């Protein structure tokens, strides 16, 4: 039975809007490409709503290495945590919406994580921006909102893709009950991947007034527990909750790196500070002769935030030459390229870069040097 909603305008006039089918599947696809926020990010994660970067429409998926592509996915988005989101759109009038679409998107996902490369994804994003007359660098910068550097974002996306940490979205104007039950069942079994349905109903009234109402389907309590998703209020993070969320977002390899860092840090720190924000953070606090220094921040997004902004307020790193020395040392880590104009900011580097033992050791030696510089300064002053 078709639903009805009502629109109340500024004059107090109430207009009845009735549920209506989309004219074509392509119209819904175009709306999603032009207005990604139709994919209700706040329903998917209320504490940290998802934002969407459109990579491409009709992106090809190969079924073997170096093949041109066997299938065409309707849309590929990536969220702010580098999670590839595969979107398949169907109208409720399409008989394939019942069961066939599930096998279709699982087929796409299985081959995408196997054969897609990050280079291909970046290329498709750049081509999509070119077609839309947008600057790809500015588009990505606006999307990241200063939370991450472009290089780290793509590295995180690559890690998620290879770990199978993806999101599958089946989008339609109406999701039948049979499909809803299948989505909920599959989502309860899956980790780290997830599969969701998104119903975007269209309501039309007089004078062609239209309203679109999205509703996410598939997020049962069992599914959230399987994936370790916390939808409660913000609270102080702990080592346990941080590592659990890091594992959910980035995988076990990053958890092992953080465990190594904590084992190295704990004997030397006055305290380890755990954040209370929507994103989990760990900040080691070094203290010597009454002077406290926050070294850096570890984030559940798989990044390390270098605290030049705070270092510049306390000697000896209030001296620009000292901060430059720290920057040059960090840039010796393979994959790190912090620009000089960041020595008063808080640039990010990818935690994944420390998976190599040699690069991890470089990082430890750099911050051992950092602490020794503070000790030497305090002894002399």
Buried (B, 14 or more C-beta within 10 A) or exposed (E): EEEEBEBEEEEEEEBEBEBBBBEEBEEBBEBBBEEBEBBBBEBBBEBBBBBBBBBBBEBBBBEEEEEEBBBEBBBBBBBBBBBBBBBBBBBBEEEEBBEEBBEBBBBBBEBBBBBBEBEBBBEBBBEBBEEEEBEBEEBBEEBBEEBBBBBBBBBBBBBBBBBBBBBBBBBBBBBBEEBBEBBBBBBBEBBBBBBBBBBBBBBBBEEEEEBBBBEBBBBBEEBBEBBBBBEEEEEEBEBEBBBBBBBBBBBEBBBBBBEBBBEBBEEBBEEBBBBEEEBBBBBBBBEBEEEEBBBBBBBBBBBBBBBBBBBBEBBBBEEEEBBEBBBEBBBEBEBBEBEEEBBEBBBBBBBBBBBEEEBBEBBBEBBEEBBEBBEEBBEEE
